Amino acid sequence: MLSPEEMKSVIGHELAHHLLWQLNDGEFFIADRMLQGLAEDPRSEFSHQQSARRYQLYTEIFADRGSLAVARDLHSVVGGW
């Protein structure tokens, strides 16, 4: 069970994902869908897969930063996951 601060952190994380997908008229969301689609194609190159992986890591870092901005406590951010 998450503490109230950890729950706030998780909600902040998910809202940061939503914010990212809404920025620049959804261009980051479109890029994510395109990269994931390319990476999942059996004909894709290794570079496509790595680009998708790195992009996904970046989106998680963005969301984690949003989580920290809301919770203002690193322990709650880490404990929420």
N, C-alpha and C positions, 0 to 999 in steps of 0.2 A: 504494500500500500504506500502510495506517495504522500509525502507531507504536503501541506498547503503551498509551501514555497517551491517544492519540486514540481507540483502540479502547475503552478504559475510559470515555471521554467519550460515545461513541456508545451504549454499553450503558446508561450512566446516563440518557441522553436517553430511550431506549426504555422503560426501567423506570419513569421518571417518567410517561410516557404511561399505562402500565399502572396505576400508583398512582392517577393522576387518575381513570381510569375505574372504579376500585374504591371511591373515596371516597364517603361518604354513600349507601351501598347502590347504587352505580352511577348515581346521578342525573345526574352530569356526562356519562356515556356516553349515557344516554337523551336528554339535552338535545342532545348533538352529533348523534345520529342523527335526531332530529326536525328540527333546524335544517337539516341537510344535505338531508333529504327535502323539506322545504318549498322550499328554495332551488333544487333541481333540477326542481321542478314547473314546466312552461312557463307555468302560470297565476300563478306567484308574483309578488309585488310586489317592487319594487327594495329595499324595506326588509327583506324576508325574506333576500334575497341578501346584503345588507350585514351583517345580523345573523349569518348563517352565516360570512361571511368574518372578521368580527371575533372571533367565538367560536373559529374555527380558529387565528387569530393568537394569541389568549390561550393556547390549549392548547400551541402551540409555545413560547411564552415560558415557560410552566410547565415544559415538558420541558427547555428550555435551562437553566433554573435548576437543575433536577435534575442535569443534566450537569455544570454548574459545581460543584455541591456534591460530586459524586463525584470529579471530576478535580482540582479546586482549582487549575486553571491555565487561564486564559482562552485562551491560545494553543492548547492541546490541544482545547478546546471548538470554537474557530473552525476549526482545522485538520481536525477530524473531519468537517467538512461540505464 
